[in-house]
């Protein structure tokens, strides 16, 4: 199933705002992920699980280190999903 960028963004905002109890309006493309979600090392484990549940893909810690903003995250998800097709 092909997912559009808009679908990826909407899905991400929904599960991140629920999982990390963050106002959905705070999740903007240029916002820094770590600070916006107040992620600590244990939260990254939760994040990996919800990404797998929502997108059917696994992410490794070194991949997260390269993702600074939500836009970076959306780009990464888009690339990974396109590679699976």
C-alpha positions in Angstrom: 0.0 0.0 0.0 1.4 3.3 -1.1 1.2 6.2 1.4 1.3 9.8 0.5 3.3 12.4 2.4 0.1 13.8 3.7 -1.0 10.4 5.0 2.4 9.8 6.7 2.2 13.2 8.4 -1.4 12.8 9.6 -0.6 9.2 10.9 2.5 10.4 12.6 0.9 13.4 14.3 -2.0 11.2 15.5 0.1 8.5 17.1 2.9 10.7 18.5 0.4 13.1 20.1 -1.4 10.2 21.7 1.7 8.2 22.7 3.7 11.1 24.1 0.8 13.3 25.2 1.9 16.3 23.1 -0.4 18.9 21.6 -0.8 17.9 17.9 -0.2 21.6 16.9 3.3 21.3 18.4 4.2 18.7 15.8 5.2 20.8 12.9 7.7 19.9 10.1 10.4 22.2 11.4 10.0 21.4 15.0 12.8 19.4 16.7 11.6 15.9 17.5 13.5 15.2 20.6 12.6 18.5 22.3 9.0 18.6 21.1 8.3 15.0 22.3 10.6 15.4 25.4 12.2 12.1 24.5 14.6 10.3 26.8 16.4 7.0 26.0 13.4 4.8 27.1 11.0 6.9 25.0 13.0 6.0 21.9 12.1 2.3 22.6 8.4 3.3 22.7 8.9 5.3 19.5 10.4 2.4 17.7 7.4 0.2 18.7 4.8 2.7 17.6 6.6 3.3 14.3 6.6 -0.4 13.6 2.9 -0.7 14.5 1.9 2.2 12.3 4.2 1.8 9.3 5.3 -1.9 9.5 9.0 -1.0 9.6 11.8 -1.1 12.1 14.1 1.7 12.9 17.5 1.5 14.5 19.0 4.0 17.0 21.6 5.3 14.5 18.8 6.2 12.1 17.1 8.3 14.8 20.3 10.2 15.4 20.1 11.6 11.9 16.5 12.7 12.3 16.4 16.2 13.8 13.1 17.6 12.7 9.7 16.1 12.0 10.3 16.8 8.3 13.5 14.6 8.5 11.3 11.9 10.1 8.7 12.1 7.3 11.4 12.0 4.6 12.9 8.9 6.2 9.5 7.1 6.5 8.7 8.0 2.9 12.0 6.6 1.7 11.7 3.4 3.7 8.2 2.8 2.5 9.1 3.5 -1.1 12.0 1.0 -0.8 9.6 -1.7 0.4 7.4 -1.5 -2.8 
